[in-house]
């Protein structure tokens, strides 16, 4: 860069600086500019505020900009700004009146006499006692969700067992509770009505009143919910106040539906023990079969209905109400979040006031029995003899041992021991019969071998003769076994349905009411699962050992084509391994304890109480004694003789 260039740039810079200095605004000019800018900002804010706060401004602007509308206005009104503004206001008021009438007609068409309750904002109210947290919605005046304070979901329990997050039975988005009403031919669903609420909290109870208004202040639909202290109940009263002339209340239907939330470890296990139950007065409870999608029609006066989850119940007690018609339904939901979709549509009695009771609580026998209406049968302890054994034997023993305050692992062990002691005489009798059969086994095999080419009937006669001579009955061990079987099988229903085992830890099992896993496979084996249950494996091994120990008592099949019983018995432990892998670990543990005790009892009986040499000597002595045939034996021999004679005639 040469000298002339540098000089030129310096001169240009000096000129620019001088121009900027001599043309900058004065302090007065700057203040004036700031004032003008502030005025512009205030005007903009004022316009925006007026457009927001004044609900007429937008309409006025719209009318003033509507050329077709302006063309209808007389010129003298347009020329007078005051008259023009009043004219615009009167048109706006007229349009609003027309719109209000149209909206009312629309609401009347949808909600009939309850059209004033057809609009409004949804709001919630929560009432709680020491058992429940119940959330209500003024939209439909319904119970939106329920939580149980004393219980946790499995997920919450595993996250932090000390920080109790109340268990949620059902949620707002998948539940509904409404009335279907008939008003002059129009069916009204109250689920979209906005009820006015009023709360009254007393020392013993809390009362929430919902009111759906009509145009007449003396006519309204009223719901009253009452929650008492230390109770799982929510009293529910429906009151048609002066509505008898406007509603056909004999056609009123209560619609109640919800999705059962998965609260346990395994959704499929919860689904397997969940269903709709109900009871007619003076009858046993009935139910829709588990794992089915079905619907039933009510046919008699109904005592209660229950949406039974595995360990909890959402129920409706209908005591004192003449409810004889309705439909109950359930549908399986194949996902991990929900178990079953429950639904009830109940035809309500034609009464001005209807009192019902919602029950939200655990399936505990003492709690359900306190209602004295058969609700204790919601706990499914099995049908027939199995339910009787559980009710009058297993459950009393369990409750007595539980009252001692032991851990539930020890309680199951003690219950198993007590049951084994009770049936010990039957076990001894069954073993004695098996020992006699084992002593005779060589002689029976010798008869079958000697008469292998003879007629099957003759072989059987010869074997029967041996039984008669020795005084041994091959059926003697059946009766003790038949008596024991209901006791052994009853617990198959008792332990999986016992809420006491829920979230009870023992050894490596974190929850005895569900399966325990010592290893997650990362993949699923058909009919087995994606995990390994150690209790199920130990139970299967103990069953195999017990079967092997008793295999010598089993007679070899004497006829071609007869099943190999030993093979079937050895196959059972393997099959049980698949079945019990995803079942209650408390049940697997019970059967494990039972098998180990059976092995010990059998060893003790054989070692100290049964001498096969003495049995053999006794049977040999019996052969020498003359035997008098019983009348039954005489009839059997006569029947065999007649069959032989008829066979001989056919062969001629």
C-alpha positions as CSV (number, residue, x, y, z in Angstrom):
1,X,0.0,0.0,0.0
2,X,1.5,3.3,-1.1
3,X,1.5,6.7,0.7
4,X,-1.3,8.2,-1.3
5,X,-3.7,5.3,-0.5
6,X,-3.1,5.5,3.2
7,X,-3.7,9.3,3.2
8,X,-7.0,8.8,1.3
9,X,-8.3,6.2,3.7
10,X,-7.5,8.4,6.7
11,X,-9.4,11.4,5.1
12,X,-12.5,9.2,4.4
13,X,-12.5,8.0,8.0
14,X,-12.2,11.5,9.4
15,X,-15.2,12.6,7.2
16,X,-17.4,9.8,8.5
17,X,-16.6,10.5,12.1
18,X,-17.3,14.2,11.6
19,X,-20.7,13.4,9.9
20,X,-21.7,11.1,12.6
21,X,-20.8,13.5,15.4
22,X,-22.6,16.6,13.8
23,X,-25.8,14.6,12.9
24,X,-26.5,12.7,16.1
25,X,-29.9,13.6,17.8
26,X,-30.0,15.8,20.8
27,X,-31.1,14.6,24.3
28,X,-34.5,16.3,23.7
29,X,-34.9,14.5,20.3
30,X,-34.0,11.1,21.9
31,X,-36.6,11.7,24.7
32,X,-39.3,12.6,22.1
33,X,-38.5,9.4,20.1
34,X,-38.8,7.2,23.2
35,X,-42.1,8.8,24.2
36,X,-43.5,8.3,20.7
37,X,-42.4,4.6,20.8
38,X,-44.0,4.1,24.2
39,X,-47.3,5.6,23.0
40,X,-47.3,3.2,20.0
41,X,-46.6,0.2,22.3
42,X,-49.4,1.3,24.7
43,X,-51.9,1.6,21.8
44,X,-51.0,-1.8,20.5
45,X,-51.4,-3.3,24.0
46,X,-54.7,-1.5,24.5
47,X,-56.0,-2.8,21.2
48,X,-54.9,-6.4,21.9
49,X,-56.4,-6.2,25.4
50,X,-59.7,-4.8,24.2
51,X,-59.9,-7.5,21.6
52,X,-59.3,-10.2,24.3
53,X,-61.5,-8.8,27.1
54,X,-64.4,-7.4,25.0
55,X,-66.2,-10.4,23.5
56,X,-68.1,-8.1,21.2
57,X,-65.2,-6.5,19.5
58,X,-64.4,-9.3,17.0
59,X,-68.1,-9.6,16.2
60,X,-68.4,-5.8,15.6
61,X,-65.3,-5.8,13.3
62,X,-66.7,-8.8,11.4
63,X,-70.1,-7.0,10.9
64,X,-68.5,-3.7,9.9
65,X,-66.4,-5.6,7.3
66,X,-69.3,-7.6,5.9
67,X,-70.3,-5.7,2.8
68,X,-73.5,-7.6,2.3
69,X,-74.6,-6.8,5.8
70,X,-73.6,-3.1,5.4
71,X,-75.7,-2.8,2.2
72,X,-78.8,-3.6,4.2
73,X,-78.3,-0.7,6.7
74,X,-80.1,2.6,5.9
75,X,-77.8,5.5,4.9
76,X,-79.0,7.7,7.7
77,X,-77.9,5.2,10.3
78,X,-74.6,4.8,8.6
79,X,-74.1,8.5,8.7
80,X,-74.7,8.7,12.5
81,X,-71.9,6.9,14.4
82,X,-74.0,6.6,17.6
83,X,-76.9,5.1,15.7
84,X,-74.6,2.8,13.7
85,X,-73.0,1.5,16.9
86,X,-76.4,0.8,18.6
87,X,-77.6,-0.9,15.4
88,X,-74.6,-3.2,15.4
89,X,-75.1,-4.0,19.1
90,X,-78.8,-4.9,18.6
91,X,-77.9,-7.2,15.6
92,X,-75.3,-8.9,17.7
93,X,-77.7,-9.4,20.6
94,X,-80.3,-10.9,18.2
95,X,-77.7,-13.2,16.7
96,X,-76.6,-14.4,20.2
97,X,-80.2,-15.0,21.2
98,X,-80.7,-17.1,18.0
99,X,-77.5,-19.0,18.7
100,X,-78.6,-19.6,22.4
101,X,-81.9,-21.0,21.3
102,X,-80.2,-23.3,18.7
103,X,-77.8,-24.5,21.4
104,X,-80.6,-25.2,23.8
105,X,-82.5,-27.2,21.2
106,X,-79.4,-29.2,20.5
107,X,-78.9,-29.9,24.2
108,X,-82.6,-30.8,24.6
109,X,-82.3,-33.3,21.8
110,X,-79.4,-34.9,23.4
111,X,-80.1,-34.7,27.1
112,X,-83.9,-34.1,27.2
113,X,-85.1,-32.6,30.5
114,X,-81.5,-32.5,31.7
115,X,-80.3,-30.0,29.0
116,X,-79.1,-27.4,31.6
117,X,-76.6,-30.0,32.8
118,X,-75.4,-30.7,29.3
119,X,-72.6,-28.0,29.5
120,X,-69.9,-27.1,31.9
121,X,-66.3,-28.0,32.9
122,X,-65.2,-31.4,34.3
123,X,-63.9,-31.3,37.8
124,X,-62.8,-34.0,40.3
125,X,-63.3,-34.7,44.0
126,X,-61.3,-37.2,46.0
127,X,-62.6,-38.7,49.2
128,X,-60.6,-41.2,51.3
129,X,-60.6,-43.1,54.6
130,X,-58.0,-45.4,56.1
131,X,-58.8,-48.1,53.5
132,X,-59.7,-46.3,50.2
133,X,-58.8,-43.4,48.0
134,X,-61.8,-42.8,45.7
135,X,-61.7,-40.2,42.9
136,X,-65.0,-38.9,41.6
137,X,-65.8,-36.9,38.4
138,X,-68.7,-34.4,38.1
139,X,-68.9,-35.5,34.5
140,X,-71.5,-38.3,34.8
141,X,-71.3,-38.0,38.6
142,X,-69.3,-41.2,38.7
143,X,-66.5,-43.0,40.5
144,X,-63.6,-42.5,38.2
145,X,-60.9,-44.6,40.0
146,X,-60.2,-46.4,43.2
147,X,-57.0,-47.1,45.1
148,X,-56.5,-49.4,48.2
149,X,-54.2,-47.9,50.7
150,X,-53.0,-51.1,52.5
151,X,-51.9,-52.9,49.3
152,X,-49.4,-52.5,46.5
153,X,-49.2,-53.7,42.9
154,X,-46.4,-56.2,42.3
155,X,-44.5,-53.6,40.3
156,X,-44.6,-51.1,43.1
157,X,-43.7,-53.8,45.7
158,X,-40.6,-54.8,43.7
159,X,-39.6,-51.2,43.1
160,X,-39.7,-50.2,46.8
161,X,-41.5,-52.5,49.3
162,X,-41.2,-49.9,52.1
163,X,-42.6,-47.0,50.2
164,X,-46.2,-48.2,49.9
165,X,-47.8,-46.9,46.7
166,X,-51.6,-47.6,47.0
167,X,-52.8,-50.3,44.6
168,X,-55.1,-49.0,41.9
169,X,-58.1,-51.3,41.1
170,X,-59.3,-49.5,38.0
171,X,-58.7,-46.2,36.2
172,X,-60.8,-43.4,34.7
173,X,-60.0,-43.9,31.1
174,X,-61.1,-47.6,31.0
175,X,-64.1,-47.4,33.2
176,X,-67.6,-46.1,33.1
177,X,-70.6,-45.8,35.4
178,X,-73.8,-44.1,34.2
179,X,-77.5,-44.3,34.0
180,X,-79.5,-44.8,30.8
181,X,-82.8,-42.9,31.3
182,X,-85.9,-42.6,29.1
183,X,-87.4,-39.1,28.8
184,X,-90.4,-38.8,26.4
185,X,-88.9,-41.4,24.0
186,X,-85.4,-40.1,24.2
187,X,-82.7,-42.2,25.8
188,X,-80.4,-40.1,28.0
189,X,-76.9,-41.3,29.0
190,X,-75.8,-39.5,32.1
191,X,-72.1,-40.0,31.4
192,X,-71.9,-36.7,29.6
193,X,-74.0,-34.6,32.1
194,X,-72.2,-32.1,34.3
195,X,-73.3,-32.6,37.9
196,X,-73.1,-29.9,40.6
197,X,-71.2,-31.2,43.7
198,X,-71.5,-30.6,47.4
199,X,-69.3,-32.2,50.1
200,X,-70.1,-32.8,53.7
201,X,-67.3,-34.2,55.8
202,X,-68.2,-35.5,59.3
203,X,-66.2,-37.4,61.9
204,X,-67.7,-40.8,61.1
205,X,-68.3,-40.4,57.3
206,X,-67.9,-38.2,54.3
207,X,-70.8,-37.5,52.0
208,X,-70.5,-36.3,48.4
209,X,-73.7,-35.2,46.7
210,X,-74.0,-34.8,42.9
211,X,-77.0,-33.0,41.3
212,X,-78.0,-33.0,37.6
213,X,-80.2,-30.0,37.1
214,X,-83.3,-29.5,34.9
215,X,-84.9,-26.2,33.9
216,X,-87.2,-26.6,37.0
217,X,-85.2,-26.2,40.2
218,X,-87.6,-28.6,42.0
219,X,-86.8,-31.4,39.6
220,X,-83.3,-33.0,39.5
221,X,-81.4,-36.3,39.5
222,X,-79.3,-36.7,42.7
223,X,-76.4,-39.1,43.5
224,X,-75.2,-39.4,47.0
225,X,-71.9,-41.2,47.8
226,X,-71.1,-42.0,51.4
227,X,-67.7,-43.3,52.7
228,X,-67.5,-44.4,56.3
229,X,-64.3,-44.7,58.3
230,X,-62.5,-48.1,58.3
231,X,-64.6,-49.5,55.5
232,X,-64.2,-50.8,52.0
233,X,-67.7,-49.7,51.1
234,X,-69.0,-46.7,49.2
235,X,-72.8,-46.3,49.7
236,X,-74.5,-45.1,46.5
237,X,-78.0,-43.6,46.5
238,X,-79.9,-42.7,43.3
239,X,-82.7,-40.2,43.9
240,X,-85.2,-39.1,41.1
241,X,-86.4,-35.9,42.8
242,X,-89.9,-35.1,41.4
243,X,-89.0,-36.7,38.0
244,X,-91.6,-39.5,38.0
245,X,-93.8,-37.6,35.5
246,X,-90.9,-36.9,33.2
247,X,-88.9,-40.1,33.2
248,X,-90.0,-43.7,32.6
249,X,-87.9,-44.9,35.6
250,X,-89.0,-48.5,35.1
251,X,-86.8,-48.5,32.1
252,X,-83.7,-47.1,33.9
253,X,-80.5,-49.1,33.4
254,X,-77.3,-48.9,35.4
255,X,-74.3,-49.4,33.1
256,X,-71.1,-50.3,34.8
257,X,-67.9,-51.4,33.1
258,X,-64.2,-51.4,33.7
259,X,-60.9,-52.9,32.7
260,X,-59.2,-54.9,35.5
261,X,-55.7,-53.5,35.9
262,X,-52.8,-56.1,36.2
263,X,-51.7,-55.9,39.8
264,X,-49.9,-59.2,40.0
265,X,-46.6,-60.5,38.7
266,X,-48.0,-62.4,35.7
267,X,-51.0,-61.0,33.8
268,X,-51.9,-64.5,32.4
269,X,-51.9,-65.9,36.0
270,X,-54.2,-63.1,37.2
271,X,-56.4,-63.6,34.2
272,X,-56.7,-67.3,35.0
273,X,-58.2,-66.6,38.4
274,X,-60.4,-63.6,37.4
275,X,-64.0,-63.6,36.3
276,X,-67.5,-62.1,36.8
277,X,-69.4,-63.6,39.7
278,X,-73.0,-63.1,41.0
279,X,-75.5,-64.6,43.4
280,X,-79.2,-65.0,43.5
281,X,-81.0,-64.8,46.8
282,X,-81.0,-68.1,48.8
283,X,-78.8,-69.7,46.2
284,X,-75.1,-70.5,45.7
285,X,-72.9,-68.0,43.9
286,X,-72.5,-68.5,40.1
287,X,-69.9,-67.2,37.7
288,X,-68.8,-66.9,34.1
289,X,-66.0,-69.4,33.5
290,X,-62.5,-68.1,33.9
291,X,-60.5,-67.6,30.7
292,X,-63.7,-67.3,28.6
293,X,-65.5,-64.5,26.7
294,X,-69.1,-64.9,27.6
295,X,-72.3,-63.1,28.7
296,X,-75.1,-64.2,31.0
297,X,-78.7,-62.9,31.5
298,X,-79.9,-62.4,35.1
299,X,-83.0,-64.5,35.7
300,X,-83.9,-63.9,39.4
301,X,-83.6,-61.4,42.2
302,X,-79.9,-60.8,42.5
303,X,-78.0,-60.4,45.8
304,X,-74.7,-59.1,44.5
305,X,-72.4,-59.0,41.5
306,X,-68.6,-59.0,41.6
307,X,-65.9,-58.2,39.2
308,X,-63.4,-60.6,40.8
309,X,-59.7,-60.0,40.2
310,X,-57.2,-62.6,41.5
311,X,-56.9,-61.2,45.0
312,X,-59.3,-58.2,45.0
313,X,-62.9,-57.5,44.1
314,X,-64.8,-54.6,42.6
315,X,-68.4,-55.4,43.6
316,X,-71.9,-54.0,43.8
317,X,-74.2,-55.2,46.6
318,X,-77.9,-55.0,45.7
319,X,-79.4,-56.0,49.0
320,X,-83.0,-54.8,49.4
321,X,-83.4,-53.9,45.7
322,X,-85.6,-55.9,43.4
323,X,-83.1,-56.3,40.6
324,X,-84.1,-59.3,38.5
325,X,-83.0,-58.4,35.0
326,X,-79.7,-57.5,33.4
327,X,-76.7,-58.8,31.6
328,X,-73.2,-59.6,32.8
329,X,-70.3,-60.1,30.5
330,X,-66.5,-60.5,30.5
331,X,-63.8,-60.4,27.8
332,X,-60.2,-61.5,28.0
333,X,-57.7,-58.7,27.3
334,X,-54.5,-60.2,25.8
335,X,-52.0,-57.6,27.1
336,X,-49.8,-57.1,30.1
337,X,-51.5,-53.9,31.4
338,X,-55.1,-55.3,31.8
339,X,-56.6,-58.7,32.6
340,X,-60.3,-58.7,31.8
341,X,-63.0,-56.3,30.5
342,X,-65.9,-56.5,32.9
343,X,-69.4,-55.2,32.0
344,X,-72.8,-55.1,33.8
345,X,-76.1,-53.6,32.6
346,X,-78.7,-53.8,35.4
347,X,-82.4,-53.0,35.0
348,X,-83.1,-50.8,38.1
349,X,-86.4,-51.1,40.0
350,X,-89.1,-48.5,39.5
351,X,-88.5,-46.7,42.7
352,X,-87.8,-43.0,43.4
353,X,-84.9,-43.8,45.7
354,X,-82.5,-46.7,45.1
355,X,-79.8,-47.6,47.6
356,X,-76.7,-49.6,46.5
357,X,-73.3,-50.4,47.9
358,X,-70.0,-50.5,46.0
359,X,-67.4,-52.8,47.5
360,X,-63.7,-52.2,46.7
361,X,-61.5,-54.6,48.7
362,X,-59.3,-57.6,49.2
363,X,-60.6,-61.2,48.9
364,X,-60.1,-62.0,52.6
365,X,-62.4,-64.6,54.0
366,X,-63.1,-62.9,57.3
367,X,-63.9,-59.6,55.6
368,X,-66.2,-61.1,53.0
369,X,-67.9,-63.3,55.5
370,X,-68.8,-60.3,57.6
371,X,-71.4,-59.3,55.0
372,X,-73.3,-62.5,55.6
373,X,-74.6,-62.7,52.1
374,X,-72.4,-65.4,50.5
375,X,-69.7,-63.0,49.3
376,X,-67.1,-65.2,51.0
377,X,-67.7,-67.6,48.1
378,X,-66.0,-65.1,45.9
379,X,-62.8,-66.8,47.1
380,X,-62.8,-69.9,44.9
381,X,-61.6,-72.8,47.0
382,X,-62.8,-75.4,44.5
383,X,-66.0,-77.2,43.7
384,X,-67.7,-80.0,45.6
385,X,-65.7,-82.0,48.0
386,X,-62.5,-79.9,47.4
387,X,-64.3,-76.7,48.5
388,X,-65.6,-78.5,51.6
389,X,-62.2,-79.8,52.6
390,X,-60.7,-76.3,52.1
391,X,-63.4,-74.6,54.1
392,X,-63.6,-77.0,57.0
393,X,-60.1,-78.4,57.2
394,X,-57.3,-76.6,55.4
395,X,-58.4,-73.0,56.1
396,X,-59.0,-73.5,59.8
397,X,-55.6,-75.2,60.2
398,X,-54.0,-72.4,58.2
399,X,-55.6,-69.7,60.3
400,X,-54.6,-71.3,63.6
401,X,-51.0,-71.7,62.5
402,X,-51.0,-68.1,61.1
403,X,-52.2,-66.7,64.4
404,X,-48.9,-67.8,65.9
405,X,-47.1,-65.1,63.9
406,X,-44.7,-67.4,62.0
407,X,-43.4,-66.6,58.5
408,X,-45.5,-68.0,55.7
409,X,-42.8,-70.4,54.6
410,X,-42.9,-72.0,58.1
411,X,-46.7,-71.8,58.2
412,X,-46.9,-73.9,54.9
413,X,-44.5,-76.4,56.4
414,X,-46.5,-76.7,59.6
415,X,-49.8,-77.0,57.8
416,X,-48.4,-79.8,55.6
417,X,-47.1,-81.6,58.7
418,X,-50.5,-81.3,60.5
419,X,-52.4,-82.6,57.5
420,X,-50.0,-85.5,57.1
421,X,-50.5,-86.4,60.8
422,X,-54.3,-86.3,60.4
423,X,-54.3,-88.7,57.5
424,X,-51.5,-90.9,58.9
425,X,-53.9,-93.7,59.8
426,X,-55.2,-93.8,56.2
427,X,-51.6,-93.7,54.9
428,X,-50.7,-96.7,57.2
429,X,-53.7,-98.7,56.0
430,X,-52.9,-97.9,52.4
431,X,-49.3,-99.0,52.9
432,X,-50.4,-102.3,54.7
433,X,-52.6,-103.1,51.7
434,X,-49.8,-102.4,49.3
435,X,-47.4,-104.6,51.4
436,X,-49.9,-107.5,51.2
437,X,-50.1,-107.1,47.5
438,X,-46.4,-107.0,47.2
439,X,-46.1,-110.3,49.2
440,X,-48.6,-111.9,46.8
441,X,-47.0,-110.5,43.7
442,X,-44.8,-113.5,43.0
443,X,-47.8,-115.9,43.3
444,X,-49.9,-113.7,41.0
445,X,-47.1,-113.7,38.4
446,X,-46.8,-117.5,38.7
447,X,-50.5,-117.9,38.0
448,X,-50.4,-115.6,35.0
449,X,-47.4,-117.5,33.6
450,X,-48.9,-120.9,34.3
451,X,-52.2,-119.9,32.7
452,X,-51.0,-117.6,30.0
453,X,-52.7,-119.7,27.2
454,X,-55.9,-120.1,29.2
455,X,-59.0,-117.9,29.0
456,X,-58.7,-114.5,30.6
457,X,-61.7,-115.2,32.8
458,X,-60.2,-118.3,34.2
459,X,-57.0,-116.6,35.0
460,X,-58.9,-113.9,36.8
461,X,-60.9,-116.5,38.7
462,X,-57.6,-118.1,39.8
463,X,-56.2,-114.8,41.0
464,X,-59.5,-114.0,42.8
465,X,-59.3,-117.5,44.5
466,X,-55.8,-116.6,45.8
467,X,-57.1,-113.3,47.2
468,X,-59.9,-115.2,48.9
469,X,-57.6,-117.8,50.4
470,X,-55.2,-115.3,51.8
471,X,-57.9,-112.8,53.0
472,X,-56.4,-110.0,50.9
473,X,-58.6,-107.5,49.0
474,X,-57.0,-105.8,46.1
475,X,-59.4,-102.9,46.7
476,X,-58.5,-102.5,50.4
477,X,-56.0,-99.7,49.6
478,X,-58.4,-97.8,47.3
479,X,-60.7,-96.4,50.0
480,X,-57.9,-94.8,52.1
481,X,-56.5,-93.4,48.9
482,X,-59.9,-92.0,47.8
483,X,-60.3,-90.4,51.2
484,X,-56.8,-88.8,50.9
485,X,-57.1,-87.5,47.4
486,X,-59.5,-84.6,48.1
487,X,-57.3,-83.5,51.0
488,X,-54.2,-83.6,48.8
489,X,-55.9,-81.9,45.8
490,X,-57.8,-79.3,47.7
491,X,-54.7,-77.2,48.4
492,X,-54.3,-76.9,44.6
493,X,-57.0,-74.2,44.9
494,X,-56.3,-73.0,48.4
495,X,-52.8,-71.6,48.2
496,X,-53.0,-69.9,44.8
497,X,-56.2,-68.0,46.0
498,X,-54.8,-67.1,49.4
499,X,-54.1,-63.4,49.6
500,X,-52.0,-64.0,52.8
501,X,-49.2,-65.4,50.6
502,X,-49.3,-62.3,48.4
503,X,-45.9,-60.5,48.6
504,X,-44.7,-63.0,51.3
505,X,-41.0,-63.8,50.9
506,X,-39.4,-67.2,51.6
507,X,-35.9,-68.3,50.8
508,X,-35.3,-67.3,47.1
509,X,-39.0,-66.6,46.4
510,X,-39.9,-63.0,46.6
511,X,-43.7,-63.7,46.3
512,X,-45.2,-67.0,47.4
513,X,-48.4,-66.2,45.6
514,X,-46.7,-66.3,42.2
515,X,-43.9,-68.2,40.5
516,X,-40.3,-67.6,41.6
517,X,-37.4,-67.5,39.1
518,X,-33.8,-68.4,39.8
519,X,-32.9,-67.9,36.2
520,X,-34.4,-65.9,33.4
521,X,-33.8,-67.7,30.1
522,X,-34.2,-64.7,27.8
523,X,-36.4,-66.8,25.5
524,X,-39.6,-68.8,25.9
525,X,-40.0,-72.6,25.8
526,X,-43.5,-73.7,24.7
527,X,-45.6,-74.8,27.6
528,X,-42.8,-74.1,30.0
529,X,-42.0,-70.4,30.0
530,X,-39.1,-68.0,29.9
531,X,-37.7,-68.8,33.4
532,X,-36.7,-71.6,35.7
533,X,-38.6,-72.1,39.0
534,X,-36.4,-74.0,41.5
535,X,-39.3,-74.9,43.8
536,X,-41.1,-76.5,40.8
537,X,-37.9,-78.5,39.9
538,X,-37.5,-79.7,43.5
539,X,-41.1,-80.6,43.7
540,X,-40.8,-82.7,40.5
541,X,-37.7,-84.5,41.7
542,X,-39.3,-85.3,45.1
543,X,-42.4,-86.6,43.3
544,X,-40.2,-88.9,41.1
545,X,-38.3,-90.2,44.2
546,X,-41.6,-90.9,46.0
547,X,-43.0,-92.7,42.9
548,X,-39.8,-94.8,42.6
549,X,-40.0,-95.7,46.2
550,X,-43.5,-97.0,45.8
551,X,-43.0,-98.6,42.4
552,X,-42.6,-102.0,44.0
553,X,-46.1,-101.9,45.2
554,X,-47.6,-101.7,41.7
555,X,-48.6,-104.9,40.0
556,X,-47.4,-105.6,36.5
557,X,-50.2,-105.4,33.9
558,X,-51.7,-108.8,33.3
559,X,-53.4,-108.2,30.0
560,X,-52.1,-107.1,26.6
561,X,-53.0,-103.6,25.8
562,X,-53.3,-102.5,29.4
563,X,-51.5,-99.2,30.2
564,X,-48.1,-99.4,31.8
565,X,-48.9,-97.7,35.1
566,X,-45.3,-97.4,36.1
567,X,-44.5,-95.5,32.9
568,X,-47.4,-93.1,33.5
569,X,-46.4,-92.5,37.1
570,X,-42.8,-91.7,36.1
571,X,-44.1,-89.4,33.4
572,X,-46.2,-87.4,35.8
573,X,-43.2,-85.6,37.6
574,X,-42.0,-84.4,34.2
575,X,-45.4,-83.1,33.2
576,X,-45.8,-81.4,36.6
577,X,-42.5,-79.6,36.0
578,X,-44.0,-77.8,33.0
579,X,-47.3,-77.1,34.7
580,X,-45.9,-75.7,38.0
581,X,-43.1,-73.6,36.5
582,X,-45.4,-70.6,36.2
583,X,-47.7,-71.4,39.1
584,X,-47.7,-70.3,42.7
585,X,-44.4,-71.0,44.3
586,X,-46.2,-71.5,47.6
587,X,-48.1,-74.4,46.1
588,X,-44.9,-76.0,44.7
589,X,-43.3,-75.6,48.1
590,X,-46.3,-77.2,49.8
591,X,-46.1,-80.3,47.5
592,X,-42.4,-80.4,48.0
593,X,-42.9,-80.5,51.7
594,X,-45.6,-83.1,51.3
595,X,-43.5,-85.4,49.1
596,X,-40.5,-85.2,51.6
597,X,-42.8,-86.0,54.5
598,X,-44.4,-88.9,52.5
599,X,-41.0,-90.4,51.8
600,X,-40.1,-90.1,55.5
601,X,-43.4,-91.6,56.6
602,X,-43.1,-94.5,54.2
603,X,-39.6,-95.2,55.3
604,X,-40.7,-95.1,59.0
605,X,-43.6,-97.4,58.4
606,X,-41.6,-99.9,56.5
607,X,-38.7,-99.7,58.9
608,X,-40.6,-99.8,62.2
609,X,-44.2,-100.8,61.7
610,X,-44.4,-103.3,58.9
611,X,-42.6,-106.7,58.7
612,X,-43.2,-108.3,55.3
613,X,-42.0,-111.7,56.7
614,X,-44.8,-111.6,59.3
615,X,-47.3,-110.6,56.6
616,X,-46.2,-113.5,54.4
617,X,-46.5,-116.0,57.4
618,X,-50.0,-114.5,58.2
619,X,-51.2,-114.9,54.6
620,X,-49.9,-118.5,54.5
621,X,-51.8,-119.3,57.7
622,X,-54.9,-117.7,56.2
623,X,-54.7,-120.2,53.3
624,X,-55.1,-123.1,55.7
625,X,-58.2,-121.8,57.3
626,X,-61.6,-122.7,55.7
627,X,-63.2,-119.7,54.2
628,X,-66.9,-119.0,54.2
629,X,-67.9,-117.1,51.1
630,X,-69.7,-113.8,51.6
631,X,-73.0,-113.2,49.9
632,X,-71.3,-110.8,47.6
633,X,-68.6,-113.3,46.7
634,X,-71.3,-116.0,46.1
635,X,-73.2,-113.7,43.7
636,X,-70.0,-112.8,41.9
637,X,-69.1,-116.6,41.5
638,X,-72.6,-117.3,40.2
639,X,-72.3,-114.5,37.7
640,X,-69.0,-115.8,36.4
641,X,-70.4,-119.4,36.2
642,X,-73.3,-118.2,34.1
643,X,-71.0,-116.3,31.8
644,X,-68.9,-119.4,31.3
645,X,-71.9,-121.5,30.5
646,X,-73.2,-119.0,28.0
647,X,-69.7,-118.8,26.4
648,X,-69.6,-122.6,26.2
649,X,-73.0,-122.7,24.4
650,X,-71.9,-120.1,21.9
651,X,-68.7,-122.2,21.1
652,X,-70.7,-125.4,20.3
